[in-house]
């Protein structure tokens, strides 16, 4: 499970989103091919992930995350403070594609299926 804002989710997983389930708010992302493990490592920006296999072809993907020892480092998953003044020289992210439910502000889960 990868917790992130909706904008971060689309920025990271754009091109890999296969299905969206409105009832649960879950997205199914599929990574295919021989280089799928490498691709997923690149997308996650971390080689510290692995798969746990269960009976009936079920899989769980685990990403290990170590919090920065410096308490002043920003949390990449934390929403920016809308009241904080933005830097006018800083580039802003391009607009994201519209979502089916514009009022949805919940966090989303990326369920990854790797086919080799």
N, CA, C and O atoms as a DFTB+ gen file, in Angstrom:
464 C
 N C O
     1  1       0.847      -1.172       0.000
     2  2       0.000       0.000       0.000
     3  2       0.893       1.236       0.000
     4  3       1.869       1.321       0.746
     5  1       0.544       2.167      -0.834
     6  2       1.271       3.422      -0.910
     7  2       0.292       4.534      -0.561
     8  3      -0.658       4.779      -1.304
     9  1       0.515       5.206       0.561
    10  2      -0.352       6.318       0.945
    11  2       0.192       7.601       0.353
    12  3       1.368       7.923       0.521
    13  1      -0.669       8.335      -0.344
    14  2      -0.262       9.595      -0.946
    15  2      -1.502      10.403      -1.287
    16  3      -2.621       9.891      -1.256
    17  1      -1.292      11.661      -1.611
    18  2      -2.420      12.473      -2.052
    19  2      -2.811      12.011      -3.453
    20  3      -2.043      11.325      -4.127
    21  1      -3.999      12.390      -3.880
    22  2      -4.464      11.974      -5.196
    23  2      -3.564      12.527      -6.307
    24  3      -3.270      11.822      -7.272
    25  1      -3.130      13.776      -6.174
    26  2      -2.235      14.363      -7.165
    27  2      -0.902      13.636      -7.228
    28  3      -0.373      13.393      -8.313
    29  1      -0.354      13.286      -6.061
    30  2       0.900      12.533      -6.021
    31  2       0.710      11.163      -6.655
    32  3       1.571      10.685      -7.393
    33  1      -0.435      10.529      -6.359
    34  2      -0.707       9.200      -6.896
    35  2      -0.689       9.224      -8.422
    36  3      -0.027       8.399      -9.051
    37  1      -1.420      10.173      -9.019
    38  2      -1.466      10.245     -10.477
    39  2      -0.115      10.623     -11.062
    40  3       0.249      10.139     -12.134
    41  1       0.630      11.473     -10.382
    42  2       1.956      11.838     -10.859
    43  2       2.905      10.655     -10.889
    44  3       3.735      10.541     -11.791
    45  1       2.787       9.778      -9.909
    46  2       3.679       8.624      -9.796
    47  2       3.226       7.470     -10.679
    48  3       4.036       6.877     -11.392
    49  1       1.930       7.146     -10.637
    50  2       1.441       5.926     -11.283
    51  2       0.763       6.156     -12.631
    52  3       0.209       5.215     -13.199
    53  1       0.791       7.380     -13.157
    54  2       0.198       7.644     -14.480
    55  2       0.839       6.696     -15.492
    56  3       2.058       6.527     -15.506
    57  1       0.034       6.096     -16.316
    58  2       0.535       5.159     -17.314
    59  2       0.480       3.714     -16.849
    60  3       0.591       2.796     -17.662
    61  1       0.308       3.502     -15.539
    62  2       0.236       2.145     -15.006
    63  2      -1.144       1.830     -14.428
    64  3      -1.411       0.685     -14.063
    65  1      -2.021       2.828     -14.341
    66  2      -3.349       2.626     -13.761
    67  2      -4.191       1.829     -14.741
    68  3      -4.373       2.229     -15.891
    69  1      -4.703       0.695     -14.274
    70  2      -5.495      -0.195     -15.121
    71  2      -6.984      -0.093     -14.797
    72  3      -7.807       0.003     -15.707
    73  1      -7.333      -0.113     -13.528
    74  2      -8.733      -0.070     -13.090
    75  2      -8.879       0.846     -11.891
    76  3      -7.936       1.054     -11.128
    77  1     -10.082       1.393     -11.739
    78  2     -10.444       2.175     -10.562
    79  2     -11.737       1.602     -10.010
    80  3     -12.672       1.333     -10.765
    81  1     -11.795       1.411      -8.688
    82  2     -12.973       0.857      -8.027
    83  2     -13.576       1.931      -7.128
    84  3     -13.108       2.136      -6.008
    85  1     -14.624       2.624      -7.616
    86  2     -15.198       3.749      -6.867
    87  2     -15.693       3.387      -5.471
    88  3     -15.593       4.202      -4.555
    89  1     -16.228       2.173      -5.292
    90  2     -16.754       1.788      -3.969
    91  2     -15.672       1.809      -2.902
    92  3     -15.906       2.262      -1.782
    93  1     -14.491       1.321      -3.250
    94  2     -13.404       1.226      -2.270
    95  2     -12.389       2.354      -2.419
    96  3     -11.596       2.595      -1.509
    97  1     -12.405       3.049      -3.562
    98  2     -11.406       4.084      -3.815
    99  2     -10.053       3.504      -4.184
   100  3      -9.045       4.210      -4.135
   101  1     -10.012       2.222      -4.554
   102  2      -8.758       1.557      -4.898
   103  2      -8.482       1.630      -6.390
   104  3      -9.401       1.620      -7.210
   105  1      -7.213       1.702      -6.725
   106  2      -6.749       1.652      -8.101
   107  2      -5.946       0.366      -8.276
   108  3      -5.254      -0.067      -7.354
   109  1      -6.036      -0.237      -9.445
   110  2      -5.243      -1.411      -9.768
   111  2      -4.197      -0.980     -10.789
   112  3      -4.540      -0.582     -11.903
   113  1      -2.931      -1.058     -10.415
   114  2      -1.840      -0.686     -11.316
   115  2      -1.145      -1.957     -11.769
   116  3      -0.848      -2.835     -10.958
   117  1      -0.887      -2.053     -13.062
   118  2      -0.273      -3.260     -13.616
   119  2       1.073      -2.909     -14.231
   120  3       1.192      -1.977     -15.027
   121  1       2.071      -3.672     -13.846
   122  2       3.417      -3.542     -14.394
   123  2       3.720      -4.860     -15.093
   124  3       3.721      -5.910     -14.451
   125  1       3.978      -4.823     -16.402
   126  2       4.160      -6.046     -17.184
   127  2       5.561      -6.116     -17.769
   128  3       6.262      -5.112     -17.893
   129  1       5.942      -7.333     -18.124
   130  2       7.172      -7.545     -18.874
   131  2       8.348      -7.970     -18.027
   132  3       8.276      -8.046     -16.800
   133  1       9.430      -8.243     -18.725
   134  2      10.648      -8.736     -18.088
   135  2      11.209      -7.713     -17.111
   136  3      11.755      -8.082     -16.071
   137  1      11.079      -6.438     -17.434
   138  2      11.661      -5.396     -16.584
   139  2      10.661      -4.827     -15.580
   140  3      10.873      -3.735     -15.053
   141  1       9.574      -5.550     -15.309
   142  2       8.526      -5.015     -14.426
   143  2       9.029      -4.735     -13.009
   144  3       8.630      -3.738     -12.406
   145  1       9.889      -5.588     -12.469
   146  2      10.416      -5.352     -11.121
   147  2      11.286      -4.093     -11.105
   148  3      11.206      -3.285     -10.181
   149  1      12.115      -3.938     -12.137
   150  2      12.965      -2.748     -12.232
   151  2      12.110      -1.493     -12.412
   152  3      12.381      -0.456     -11.806
   153  1      11.075      -1.595     -13.252
   154  2      10.179      -0.456     -13.476
   155  2       9.513      -0.037     -12.180
   156  3       9.458       1.152     -11.866
   157  1       9.005      -1.003     -11.423
   158  2       8.338      -0.688     -10.161
   159  2       9.321      -0.076      -9.166
   160  3       8.966       0.852      -8.438
   161  1      10.546      -0.583      -9.126
   162  2      11.569       0.009      -8.255
   163  2      11.825       1.457      -8.642
   164  3      11.997       2.313      -7.774
   165  1      11.852       1.735      -9.944
   166  2      12.063       3.111     -10.415
   167  2      10.884       4.000     -10.060
   168  3      11.069       5.131      -9.611
   169  1       9.670       3.494     -10.258
   170  2       8.468       4.276      -9.946
   171  2       8.420       4.594      -8.459
   172  3       8.104       5.719      -8.073
   173  1       8.733       3.608      -7.625
   174  2       8.707       3.807      -6.176
   175  2       9.937       4.559      -5.687
   176  3       9.945       5.082      -4.573
   177  1      10.980       4.614      -6.519
   178  2      12.213       5.275      -6.108
   179  2      12.906       4.531      -4.987
   180  3      13.592       5.140      -4.166
   181  1      12.732       3.213      -4.944
   182  2      13.267       2.422      -3.836
   183  2      13.395       0.968      -4.271
   184  3      12.454       0.400      -4.825
   185  1      14.554       0.365      -4.022
   186  2      14.739      -1.057      -4.305
   187  2      14.317      -1.928      -3.128
   188  3      14.319      -3.154      -3.239
   189  1      13.955      -1.314      -2.001
   190  2      13.602      -2.061      -0.791
   191  2      12.133      -2.449      -0.783
   192  3      11.380      -2.034       0.098
   193  1      11.727      -3.240      -1.758
   194  2      10.365      -3.750      -1.791
   195  2      10.439      -5.199      -2.235
   196  3      11.429      -5.623      -2.831
   197  1       9.405      -5.948      -1.948
   198  2       9.388      -7.361      -2.302
   199  2       7.953      -7.845      -2.367
   200  3       7.023      -7.098      -2.063
   201  1       7.776      -9.088      -2.764
   202  2       6.452      -9.688      -2.902
   203  2       6.349     -10.868      -1.951
   204  3       7.281     -11.663      -1.828
   205  1       5.213     -10.978      -1.282
   206  2       4.919     -12.154      -0.475
   207  2       3.805     -12.909      -1.194
   208  3       2.751     -12.343      -1.483
   209  1       4.043     -14.191      -1.483
   210  2       3.080     -15.002      -2.221
   211  2       2.220     -15.811      -1.251
   212  3       2.714     -16.305      -0.237
   213  1       0.941     -15.941      -1.566
   214  2      -0.006     -16.720      -0.782
   215  2      -0.654     -17.765      -1.684
   216  3      -0.468     -17.746      -2.901
   217  1      -1.415     -18.674      -1.083
   218  2      -2.129     -19.667      -1.881
   219  2      -3.157     -18.971      -2.768
   220  3      -3.499     -17.812      -2.530
   221  1      -3.638     -19.651      -3.762
   222  2      -4.637     -19.150      -4.712
   223  2      -4.128     -17.925      -5.474
   224  3      -4.903     -17.030      -5.810
   225  1      -2.835     -17.891      -5.740
   226  2      -2.174     -16.864      -6.546
   227  2      -2.364     -15.442      -6.015
   228  3      -2.376     -14.488      -6.793
   229  1      -2.513     -15.296      -4.698
   230  2      -2.610     -13.966      -4.098
   231  2      -1.201     -13.458      -3.815
   232  3      -0.307     -14.227      -3.463
   233  1      -1.019     -12.144      -3.974
   234  2       0.280     -11.533      -3.749
   235  2       0.117     -10.253      -2.944
   236  3      -0.851      -9.514      -3.121
   237  1       1.067      -9.999      -2.066
   238  2       1.124      -8.739      -1.335
   239  2       2.470      -8.102      -1.622
   240  3       3.506      -8.762      -1.535
   241  1       2.458      -6.821      -1.964
   242  2       3.687      -6.102      -2.256
   243  2       4.033      -5.242      -1.054
   244  3       3.192      -4.505      -0.540
   245  1       5.275      -5.343      -0.610
   246  2       5.707      -4.656       0.595
   247  2       6.833      -3.694       0.241
   248  3       7.820      -4.083      -0.384
   249  1       6.679      -2.442       0.644
   250  2       7.723      -1.437       0.472
   251  2       8.203      -1.040       1.849
   252  3       7.413      -0.619       2.694
   253  1       9.515      -1.176       2.078
   254  2      10.028      -0.774       3.386
   255  2      10.343       0.709       3.338
   256  3      10.933       1.193       2.372
   257  1       9.955       1.420       4.365
   258  2      10.129       2.869       4.431
   259  2      10.831       3.201       5.727
   260  3      10.412       2.773       6.803
   261  1      11.905       3.970       5.619
   262  2      12.611       4.413       6.812
   263  2      12.454       5.918       6.917
   264  3      12.793       6.665       5.999
   265  1      11.937       6.339       8.047
   266  2      11.744       7.761       8.266
   267  2      13.099       8.437       8.428
   268  3      14.024       7.865       9.006
   269  1      13.207       9.639       7.918
   270  2      14.450      10.397       8.005
   271  2      14.802      10.641       9.473
   272  3      13.923      10.960      10.274
   273  1      16.092      10.491       9.835
   274  2      16.479      10.756      11.223
   275  2      16.416      12.242      11.564
   276  3      16.420      12.603      12.741
   277  1      16.359      13.107      10.554
   278  2      16.298      14.546      10.779
   279  2      14.835      14.978      10.907
   280  3      14.094      14.908       9.926
   281  1      14.402      15.421      12.085
   282  2      12.995      15.798      12.267
   283  2      12.591      17.026      11.456
   284  3      11.398      17.291      11.308
   285  1      13.560      17.789      10.923
   286  2      13.245      18.970      10.115
   287  2      12.959      18.634       8.653
   288  3      12.473      19.486       7.909
   289  1      13.256      17.390       8.227
   290  2      12.959      16.986       6.852
   291  2      11.449      16.916       6.662
   292  3      10.719      16.467       7.545
   293  1      10.997      17.362       5.508
   294  2       9.569      17.330       5.211
   295  2       9.119      15.916       4.894
   296  3       9.856      15.144       4.282
   297  1       7.911      15.579       5.312
   298  2       7.305      14.294       4.987
   299  2       6.750      14.394       3.571
   300  3       5.884      15.232       3.320
   301  1       7.229      13.552       2.621
   302  2       6.764      13.668       1.236
   303  2       5.289      13.320       1.066
   304  3       4.700      13.658       0.040
   305  1       4.682      12.657       2.040
   306  2       3.274      12.280       1.938
   307  2       2.343      13.283       2.591
   308  3       1.123      13.153       2.491
   309  1       2.899      14.275       3.255
   310  2       2.071      15.245       3.961
   311  2       1.596      16.323       2.993
   312  3       2.365      16.813       2.166
   313  1       0.313      16.686       3.106
   314  2      -0.260      17.746       2.278
   315  2       0.403      19.075       2.632
   316  3       0.667      19.334       3.806
   317  1       0.675      19.918       1.640
   318  2       1.225      21.238       1.957
   319  2       0.181      22.100       2.657
   320  3      -1.021      21.938       2.446
   321  1       0.657      23.013       3.488
   322  2      -0.232      23.919       4.208
   323  2      -0.756      24.968       3.230
   324  3       0.032      25.750       2.697
   325  1      -2.084      25.006       2.977
   326  2      -2.622      25.962       2.006
   327  2      -2.464      27.410       2.455
   328  3      -2.526      28.317       1.624
   329  1      -2.262      27.649       3.753
   330  2      -2.105      29.008       4.254
   331  2      -0.665      29.502       4.158
   332  3      -0.397      30.694       4.304
   333  1       0.257      28.573       3.912
   334  2       1.661      28.951       3.806
   335  2       1.881      29.665       2.472
   336  3       1.384      29.230       1.433
   337  1       2.630      30.764       2.518
   338  2       2.877      31.546       1.313
   339  2       3.763      30.751       0.364
   340  3       4.788      30.209       0.778
   341  1       3.371      30.678      -0.916
   342  2       4.169      29.920      -1.871
   343  2       5.236      30.814      -2.495
   344  3       5.086      32.033      -2.564
   345  1       6.304      30.186      -2.942
   346  2       7.409      30.881      -3.583
   347  2       7.014      31.185      -5.026
   348  3       6.763      30.252      -5.788
   349  1       6.947      32.460      -5.432
   350  2       6.511      32.782      -6.792
   351  2       7.484      32.304      -7.866
   352  3       7.103      32.205      -9.032
   353  1       8.727      32.006      -7.502
   354  2       9.706      31.534      -8.474
   355  2       9.708      30.022      -8.620
   356  3      10.353      29.485      -9.520
   357  1       8.989      29.330      -7.737
   358  2       8.953      27.874      -7.763
   359  2       8.000      27.408      -8.852
   360  3       6.898      27.938      -8.993
   361  1       8.441      26.384      -9.642
   362  2       7.566      25.824     -10.671
   363  2       6.464      25.023     -10.002
   364  3       6.702      24.302      -9.034
   365  1       5.266      25.157     -10.526
   366  2       4.133      24.404      -9.999
   367  2       3.892      23.181     -10.865
   368  3       4.235      23.170     -12.048
   369  1       3.298      22.147     -10.268
   370  2       2.970      20.939     -11.013
   371  2       1.931      21.267     -12.071
   372  3       1.054      22.101     -11.841
   373  1       2.020      20.610     -13.249
   374  2       0.994      20.843     -14.265
   375  2      -0.349      20.312     -13.777
   376  3      -0.388      19.438     -12.910
   377  1      -1.449      20.826     -14.320
   378  2      -2.768      20.359     -13.880
   379  2      -2.915      18.863     -14.113
   380  3      -2.425      18.325     -15.105
   381  1      -3.593      18.205     -13.191
   382  2      -3.824      16.773     -13.297
   383  2      -5.100      16.519     -14.081
   384  3      -5.949      17.401     -14.213
   385  1      -5.227      15.298     -14.601
   386  2      -6.438      14.926     -15.322
   387  2      -7.619      14.969     -14.370
   388  3      -7.470      14.648     -13.190
   389  1      -8.805      15.363     -14.864
   390  2      -9.975      15.419     -13.986
   391  2     -10.357      14.035     -13.494
   392  3     -10.182      13.040     -14.198
   393  1     -10.875      13.984     -12.288
   394  2     -11.293      12.732     -11.680
   395  2     -12.791      12.582     -11.808
   396  3     -13.509      13.561     -12.016
   397  1     -13.262      11.349     -11.683
   398  2     -14.694      11.107     -11.774
   399  2     -15.419      11.781     -10.624
   400  3     -16.516      12.308     -10.814
   401  1     -14.843      11.775      -9.463
   402  2     -15.483      12.359      -8.284
   403  2     -14.597      13.498      -7.792
   404  3     -13.629      13.256      -7.072
   405  1     -14.912      14.731      -8.168
   406  2     -14.073      15.876      -7.850
   407  2     -13.988      16.162      -6.355
   408  3     -13.011      16.763      -5.907
   409  1     -14.990      15.746      -5.565
   410  2     -15.005      16.052      -4.142
   411  2     -14.250      15.032      -3.310
   412  3     -14.148      15.196      -2.094
   413  1     -13.726      13.999      -3.916
   414  2     -13.057      12.938      -3.170
   415  2     -11.673      13.414      -2.726
   416  3     -10.858      13.811      -3.558
   417  1     -11.409      13.377      -1.437
   418  2     -10.114      13.825      -0.923
   419  2      -9.421      12.733      -0.128
   420  3      -8.447      13.005       0.575
   421  1      -9.901      11.515      -0.225
   422  2      -9.329      10.438       0.573
   423  2      -8.013       9.955      -0.027
   424  3      -7.692      10.258      -1.176
   425  1      -7.262       9.204       0.764
   426  2      -6.027       8.605       0.306
   427  2      -6.384       7.364      -0.505
   428  3      -7.448       6.776      -0.312
   429  1      -5.491       6.968      -1.416
   430  2      -5.762       5.839      -2.292
   431  2      -4.698       4.772      -2.129
   432  3      -3.566       5.051      -1.732
   433  1      -5.079       3.558      -2.440
   434  2      -4.198       2.418      -2.352
   435  2      -3.836       1.959      -3.749
   436  3      -4.712       1.800      -4.598
   437  1      -2.572       1.748      -3.992
   438  2      -2.137       1.203      -5.276
   439  2      -1.942      -0.285      -5.094
   440  3      -1.075      -0.715      -4.333
   441  1      -2.735      -1.064      -5.779
   442  2      -2.570      -2.512      -5.741
   443  2      -1.853      -2.907      -7.014
   444  3      -2.383      -2.742      -8.113
   445  1      -0.664      -3.421      -6.866
   446  2       0.172      -3.702      -8.011
   447  2       0.162      -5.179      -8.343
   448  3       0.291      -6.019      -7.453
   449  1       0.011      -5.502      -9.616
   450  2       0.093      -6.864     -10.088
   451  2       1.255      -6.931     -11.053
   452  3       1.294      -6.183     -12.030
   453  1       2.185      -7.798     -10.799
   454  2       3.344      -7.917     -11.668
   455  2       3.247      -9.219     -12.425
   456  3       3.221     -10.293     -11.825
   457  1       3.194      -9.130     -13.738
   458  2       3.156     -10.315     -14.588
   459  2       4.500     -10.460     -15.271
   460  3       4.968      -9.542     -15.946
   461  1       5.115     -11.608     -15.094
   462  2       6.427     -11.838     -15.717
   463  2       6.298     -12.961     -16.716
   464  3       7.279     -13.328     -17.362
